Amino acid sequence: MELKPVAAIRNVSVNFATPQGTSKPVLRDVTLSAAPGELLVVIGRSGCGKTTVLNLFAGLVLPSSGEVEVLGSSPAQARTRLSYMFARDALLPWRTAARNVDLALQVRGIARTVRRKHASEMLALVGLKQYESYYIWQLSQGMRQRVALARTWVGSPELLLLDEPFAALDAQTRLSIHAVFLELWARDRRTVIFVTHDLHEAIVLADRIVVMGDGRILDDISVRFPRPRETTKLMEDKTYIQLVRRLHDLIEVGS
């Protein structure tokens, strides 16, 4: 029996108003869904509509036409059951690492003792147990992204939306945080929709890659490399090289 998708947009178009008073199409009749436990990665050039897809699921953008469903209801009704991680960490400098993580639970009205316990557990899972009392300005950029990742995951959201969360990191730090991210995902297989420009990152992380261009879906590709995926071995695989070329060509043609 086919499982009901956790998040779906059906025949959705989005038009934004311009300063000139005209309408600019951002998405054009897009249909896309994410299955329970799926790690779905969306790639494409800047301006192709990737972030708009995330914002539709988060209820931050309304469709001009079509339907959006999240966890069996409207995005607005499902908002407390999902988390959204941005490209920048958006952490509060006047709060410690632990207090930044527990903020995600505080806004939901969870008791202080409970949220502090969960925040501590999450920071341990991302390798920052000893940095709970550090302020954000005392942490490296890689550590800050781990704090943001912990805040995104705390409270066991049923859907996680991530918009290029590791784009600002250097290559070595990104490899490290990929491992942390995949360990978190493997623990409970939450549904993830992850936006990136990075083709390697997409292949390392994804169960499925959706390629977008000019507000449309150009292709929908299952990634069949077994997990865990070791970066060095993966990059030497002929199938990997062919997939990178295919993704690159799709983006070039669709831009």
TORBANU-904974 format. One record per atom (N, C-alpha, C, CB): x, y, z. Coordinates in steps of 0.001 Angstrom, whole numbers, plus 500000, padded with zeros to 6 digits. Glycine has a CB too. Layout:
residues N
XYZ/...
END
This chain:
residues 255
500841498804500000/500000500000500000/500880501251500000/499046500003501227/500572502173499117/501352503405499015/501057504314500197/501051504134497692/502130504806500839/501974505671502000/501586507077501572/503263505703502824/500780507710502410/500373509088502151/501585510006502319/499215509518503104/501818510929501396/502984511814501525/502899512701502759/503124512681500285/504051513008503323/504115513921504464/503858515350504003/505485513820505171/504360515682502836/504187517030502285/503989516925500779/505412517942502620/503065517728500254/502794517656498809/502308519003498296/501746516559498499/502778519352497099/502186520456496353/501672519881495041/503221521624496110/500494520299494657/499843519713493479/499424520828492516/498606518853493896/500013520787491330/499689521755490281/499768523194490778/498302521482489732/500864523475491502/501014524790492129/501760525763491217/501750524658493466/501192526933491081/501871528064490463/501943529196491482/501137528524489161/503042529947491439/503226531093492326/503671532270491482/504262530786493457/502987533384491633/503343534626490948/503615535704491987/502216535073489969/504707536416491820/505039537520492713/504816538850491988/506505537404493211/504311539824492723/504135541152492160/505488541854492039/503167541983493024/505682542607490969/506918543361490757/506689544825491110/507407543224489291/507768545606491313/507614547039491605/506903547797490478/508981547666491854/506947547244489273/506304547889488133/504803547593488066/506973547443486847/504319546797489025/502891546481489044/502504545295488186/502118547662488604/503505544581487669/503218543389486875/503357542144487749/504163543303485645/503161540986487151/503236539718487871/504362538868487294/501887538959487799/505223538339488176/506345537510487736/506107536062488168/507692538043488314/506093535118487225/505914533716487604/507175533165488276/505558532870486368/506995532542489432/508116531950490175/508054530430490107/508104532418491648/506860529865490239/506637528432490034/505543528261488993/506251527716491371/505702527240488151/504765527020487054/504214525598487108/505446527284485695/503026525431487642/502313524164487630/503185523016488168/501842523847486210/503709523197489381/504622522220489988/503850521225490850/505698522934490835/504171519949490681/503645518888491535/504832518143492133/502703517915490734/504849518033493459/505988517460494158/505518516941495514/507130518506494324/506039515784495927/505695515262497247/506895514592497887/504530514276497151/506862514498499229/507907513825500000/507254512744500838/508696514832500899/507774511530500757/507202510379501455/507696510331502904/507561509068500720/507013509608503769/507473509457505157/508898508913505216/506529508528505934/509755509594505964/511125509155506143/512055509453504989/511137507726506394/511574510122503967/512389510386502780/513288511602502972/511494510590501563/514517511498502428/515419512641502396/515450513125500947/516870512268502927/514641514125500688/514451514671499348/515307515921499198/512953514991499078/516136515961498150/516991517121497899/516522517817496619/518493516697497785/516408519138496686/515989519953495545/517178520809495123/514740520845495898/517545520728493835/518694521484493331/518268522345492142/519848520527492924/519137523285491797/518872524175490666/519567525502490875/517363524388490475/519622526304489827/520264527609489906/519485528559490816/520401528213488509/520161529623491251/519485530668492020/518325531231491213/520474531795492409/517199531431491881/516038532009491223/515147531019490514/516478533010490263/515445529711490644/514636528719489924/513368528322490667/515458527486489659/513239528739491952/512032528434492710/512224527469493861/511021527888491806/513481527074494154/513750526088495207/513249526555496573/515245525798495282/513662527755496971/513274528257498287/511780528529498357/514048529526498621/511187528916497247/509735529119497223/509003527829497551/509284529644495854/509524526694497077/508929525397497424/508954525192498938/509680524241496712/510109525440499569/510190525315501032/509214526263501721/511622525596501516/509140527497501230/508264528487501856/506786528132501708/508520529856501258/506426527450500635/505058526947500490/504748525927501581/504854526316499095/505676524994501804/505463523974502825/505432524575504230/506551522912502739/506200525653504426/506227526313505730/505051527260505934/507521527074505894/504269527496504896/503149528424505004/503555529875504938/502420528184506266/504781530147504466/505263531522504366/504891532168503041/506763531559504546/504559531338502056/504108531798500743/502826531055500402/505206531570499641/501862531769499819/500609531147499405/500638530891497903/499399532037499785/500093529780497461/500076529513496017/499106530431495292/499706528056495747/499456530814494073/498524531558493235/497440530634492696/499267532243492078/497813529366492504/496860528322492122/497427526982492562/496578528337490577/496562525973492691/497003524653493120/496822524443494616/498449524447492748/497283523294495096/497073522896496491/498394522582497181/496144521681496566/498463522895498476/499611522552499316/499081521817500539/500435523834499729/499665520659500824/499247519877501985/500481519449502773/498412518637501552/500430519621504085/501522519226504964/500943518447506134/502326520464505461/501385517207506299/500951516364507407/499430516274507483/501505516896508720/498828516157506300/497393515949506216/496541517176506433/497004514944507181/497162518356506497/496386519581506712/497042520729505949/496279519919508235/496598521942506221/497210523105505586/498561523390506238/496280524345505687/499482524064505529/500770524412506138/500625525201507438/501596525210505160/499677526121507499/499495526923508710/499127526042509900/498411527989508488/498284525053509687/497878524161510770/499002523218511191/496665523355510351/499903522906510265/500985521956510547/502258522628511049/501299521159509308/502249523945511189/503482524688511427/504223524250512691/503173526153511515/503517523871513741/504177523461514985/504776522068514889/503195523509516136/504533521379513784/505031520010513621/506193519930512627/503902519099513162/506703521094512224/507844521116511313/508892522104511803/507394521477509888/510095521976511241/511185522903511540/511794523395510235/512267522228512432/512357524607510288/512920525245509099/514314525762509468/511990526415508574/515334525317508737/516703525779508959/517160526571507744/517662524584509234/517658527785508000/518042528691506927/519533528571506591/517706530129507313/519942529241505517/521341529231505110/522231529856506179/521513529969503786/521772530913506811/522479531511507943/521888530960509224/522392533066507914/522727530820510249/522275530108511447/521173530825512218/523435529883512357/521078532155512114/520015532925512777/519950532651514281/518666532605512141/521116532446514895/521178532215516336/521215533549517081/522413531357516699/520796533532518328/520732534749519135/522024534899519941/519495534723520080/522796535960519713/524114536086520345/524053536266521859/524851537243519743/522931536701522399/522827536915523848/522380535640524594/521841538058524134/522200534555523848/521844533283524481/522976532283524275/520506532727523906/523146531385525229/524148530327525100/523700529317524049/524387529624526461/524599528389523729/524252527335522774/523021526576523242/525430526367522581/523007526195524524/521867525437525053/520579526251524999/522142525000526492/520667527534525330/519469528385525329/518983528633523905/519758529727526029/519869528659522930/519440528781521537/518686527541521089/520643529021520625/519154526371521500/518468525142521120/517114525053521804/519320523920521468/517058525386523094/515773525235523794/514750526291523391/515991525298525291/515187527320522652/514242528327522166/513154527697521296/514982529410521375/513541526678520504/512560526018519637/511461525348520442/513246524990518750/511774524961521672/510776524341522548/510057525392523401/511443523290523455/510773526456523742/510179527524524545/508991528166523838/511224528585524865/509133528394522520/508044529045521787/506816528138521678/508519529450520388/506984526856521979/505859525927521977/505267525734523369/506294524591521417/505804526483524344/505246526442525692/505681525257526524/503782526447525611/506781524613526175/507266523451526923/508012523920528169/508186522563526036/507816523205529268/508392523585530557/509913523676530504/507976522592531624/510482524590531301/511916524857531251/512755523613531518/512271525929532250/512427522847532535/513246521673532859/513253520655531715/512733521010534144/512124520509531058/512020519552529949/512833520039528762/510544519341529537/512684521301528421/513383521798527234/514893521863527460/512854523183526848/515340522161528685/516774522172528957/517355520761528812/517052522728530373/516618519768529256/517059518378529130/517193517993527653/516070517427529848/516167518319526855/516201517988525433/517315518744524711/514852518301524785/517518520013525074/518580520806524446/519946520200524729/518536522260524942/520162519777525958/521427519161526338/521661517865525570/521456518895527840/520625517060525432/520727515804524695/521057516052523221/519422515011524817/520415517060522624/520653517344521212/522068517860520979/519637518358520699/522551518721521866/523914519227521700/524931518096521830/524209520328522733/524647517125522682/525531515957522788/525535515170521475/525087515042523961/524373515043520864/524268514286519606/525035514936518463/522813514138519210/525144516272518485/525893516957517415/527334517248517835/525190518271517029/527777516657518943/529169516763519360/529534518043520069/530031516618518197/528554518697520705/528823519980521373/528428519971522844/528085521099520662/528433518808523466/528029518699524861/528821519656525755/528205517265525346/530136519759525505/530993520580526364/530866522072526085/532429520164526195/530062522436525071/529914523849524702/528530524407525037/530182524024523221/527782523706525855/526418524141526192/526366525572526715/525821523209527226/527347525951527528/527316527258528189/528039528352527414/527919527144529555/528544528009526221/529238529003525401/528215529879524672/530189528310524381/528558531164524561/527738532052523756/528097531876522283/527924533523524197/527183532261521416/527342532006519990/528604532657519435/526126532507519231/528934533851519914/530109534541519405/531409533866519816/530109535966519879/531335532884520726/532515532144521160/532729530865520335/532391531794522639/531847530599519379/531895529364518608/532323529621517168/530539528675518634/532977528636516561/533321528718515140/532055528614514298/534328527604514747/532181528932512993/531004528859512118/530478527424512031/531348529386510705/531384526453511993/530950525057511957/530184524664513210/532145524144511783/530651525128514368/529952524856515628/528589525533515637/530791525334516831/528548526755515135/527269527482515094/526242526722514257/527471528904514522/526686526163513116/525756525405512282/525295524134512988/526406525055510941/526153523545513806/525739522383514590/524683522769515626/526954521747515285/524862523935516242/523850524429517180/522521524645516449/524323525750517851/522599525258515269/521380525490514484/520734524168514085/521695526323513228/521568523175513764/521049521855513404/520356521212514607/522188520943512887/520970521347515779/520362520812517000/519023521490517277/521309520996518203/518972522799517091/517714523535517303/516646523093516307/517950525054517179/517057522807515082/516114522358514060/515533520993514416/516799522299512689/516371520125514979/515966518741515230/515271518544516580/517171517844515157/515522519445517541/514983519242518885/513443519257518845/515516520337519859/512824518438519627/511369518373519634/510802517409518623/510807519718519388/511692516688517906/511280515649516945/510234516133515945/510735514452517690/510543517155515162/509599517601514125/509348516493513122/510129518854513402/508158516451512573/507806515410511612/508283515747510198/506302515195511611/508536517027509955/509045517479508658/510118518523508911/507898518059507757/511277518358508257/512355519330508358/512609519952506995/513640518673508906/512625521271506949/512897522033505736/514245522716505925/511757523080505435/515174522481505019/516520523043505148/516913523753503857/517549521936505491/517228525040503974/517550525860502812/519045526168502783/516729527167502824/519801525362502053/521249525513501929/521931525745503279/521567526661500993/521681524867504249/522159525134505609/523666525073505782/521540524172506539/524392524436504857/525835524275505013/526627525042503963/526197522815504950/525973525928503244/526608526620502122/527773527511502550/525583527452501394/527730528042503766/528769528976504206/529994528279504783/528204529919505234/529975526954504863/531067526221505497/532154525855504489/530535524961506170/533395525741504980/534477525266504129/534276523783503840/535857525516504792/534995523268502844/534759521909502351/534935520853503436/535694521611501199/535990520966504257/536259519956505271/535201519980506367/537643520165505874/534804521182506794/533773521303507825/532442520784507313/533631522758508282/532179521010506035/530929520537505441/530868519010505454/530783521064504001/531980518352505135/532019516887505184/531701516386506589/533397516367504735/532259517056507583/532035516662508976/530578516823509369/532915517483509911/529983517933508988/528598518182509394/527619517322508593/528253519667509221/528007516918507368/527186515949506636/527037514673507444/527800515638505256/528141514213508033/528113512982508826/527200513139510028/529527512600509285/527278514284510707/526412514546511863/524948514571511432/526793515885512542/524691515263510346/523327515382509835/522739514015509504/523300516276508597/523500513182508816/523002511866508414/522817510936509613/523957511230507409/523645511095510634/523455510315511863/522138510684512536/524630510541512836/521841511975512600/520569512421513173/519398511861512371/520501513961513213/519496511964511053/518404511499510202/518210509991510333/518672511871508741/519303509233510418/519220507775510497/518595507300511803/520598507169510342/518666508127512853/518108507729514157/516606507526514102/518437508771515209/515896508436513436/514431508356513465/513774508578512109/513895509360514435/514593508757511066/514091508868509693/512949509883509554/513620507509509211/513184511090510050/512230512167509819/512237512528508335/512568513409510696/511132513024507840/511070513465506449/511811514790506310/509594513605505972/512696514854505318/513529516045505108/513386516515503668/515020515751505441/513200517826503492/513295518455502171/514440519457502265/511924519156501734/515474519213501467/516766519893501612/517117520582500289/517893518882502029/517327521879500337/517684522654499144/519188522912499135/516898523998499096/519814522724497972/521239523008497838/521579523360496389/522077521803498310/522733524050496235/523318524266494904/524359523188494598/523961525675494811/524830522510495643/525994521646495553/525606520246495079/526701521570496903/526081519864493897/525700518569493324/526242517413494142/526194518458491891/527469517533494634/528035516463495462/527224516306496750/529523516756495794/526909517421497389/526112517371498613/524774516689498352/525889518785499172/524162517011497238/522876516405496888/522991514885496790/522360516980495564/524028514414496115/524176512968495909/524528512262497214/525255512682494851/525380512863498032/525765512257499312/524552512099500226/526843513109500010/523658513074500231/522564513086501193/521284512399500714/522253514488501552/520967512493499448/519587512271498994/519182510819498812/519384512970497719/517915510566499117/517217509386498595/516747509683497172/516005508991499513/516403510964496967/515836511384495693/516245512817495433/514291511237495683/516571513130494175/516953514493493798/515947515024492787/518400514533493213/515394516182493098/514516516889492165/515284518073491602/513191517357492861/515360518139490276/516078519220489597/515068520249489107/516934518673488409/515295521519489484/514393522590489077/515094523575488160/513841523313490297/514302524199487284/514809525240486402/513660526087485911/515580524639485219/513799527393486017/512789528327485523/511400528029486092/512742528285484003/511364527715487406/510079527515488073/509392526206487774/509177528600487715/510119525265487122/509536523967486769/510424522839487283/509346523848485235/509862521645487385/510645520459487695/511150519866486387/509806519418488500/512467519757486286/513100519241485071/513287517730485115/514440519914484857/513549517206486322/513732515769486459/513586515381487925/515112515330485908/513305514102488143/513109513538489478/513870512212489491/511560513342489828/514972512157490250/515932511061490131/516118510349491469/517282511586489620/515941509036491483/516240508238492671/517745508026492763/515493506875492632/518292508174493971/519722507975494210/519885506619494886/520335509136495092/520526505686494208/520532504298494659/521846503840495283/520209503413493515/522759504772495546/523988504377496229/523653503905497646/525007505556496265/524237502784498080/523941502290499432/524462503248500500/524553500897499638/523808503222501653/524261504006502803/524948503072503794/523069504758503480/525927503611504567/526484504970504507/527345505165503260/527317505260505766/527410506413502806/528133506747501581/529467507397501930/527290507683500682/530552506713501632/531882507236501902/532292508132500744/532910506086502110/532584509382501053/532804510397500029/533880510011499022/533173511695500678/535040509552499503/536150509238498593/535774508130497619/537392508829499387/535209507060498129/534825505939497271/533715506348496307/534373504742498122/532782507151496813/531665507589495985/532154508375494776/530695508436496804/533101509267494990/533583510132493916/534396509379492861/534421511242494497/534833508165493203/535564507336492245/534643506411491458/536615506516492965/533380506378491842/532405505486491214/531957506079489864/531174505262492157/531993505269488815/531604505747487484/530146506205487450/531825504648486445/529294505520488206/527880505903488249/527713507273488880/527060504863489024/528526507552489906/528509508873490540/528894509952489533/529465508907491753/529975509713488790/530456510694487807/529388510945486745/531769510207487143/528732509877486300/527660510021485309/526491510823485866/527173508645484848/526173510592487152/525058511320487763/525382512800487906/524716510725489130/526613513114488294/527022514525488388/526869515208487032/528490514642488885/527310514542485978/527201515117484624/525736515307484235/527912514210483587/524928514325484563/523502514421484227/522853515605484934/522773513122484601/523155515754486228/522580516869486987/523080518208486447/522925516738488484/524367518268486171/524949519506485628/524294519888484305/526468519347485433/524138518904483424/523550519179482115/522097519619482225/523647517950481231/521358519001483136/519960519390483348/519848520840483788/519306518482484386/520716521222484728/520673522596485251/521059523585484163/521611522750486469/522061523223483367/522498524124482291/521399524312481246/523773523579481619/520757523227480859/519703523296479842/518477524042480377/519303521877479384/518183523841481669/516956524423482232/517093525842482718/516484523594483350/518297526405482652/518495527772483179/518191528818482118/519939527954483690/
END
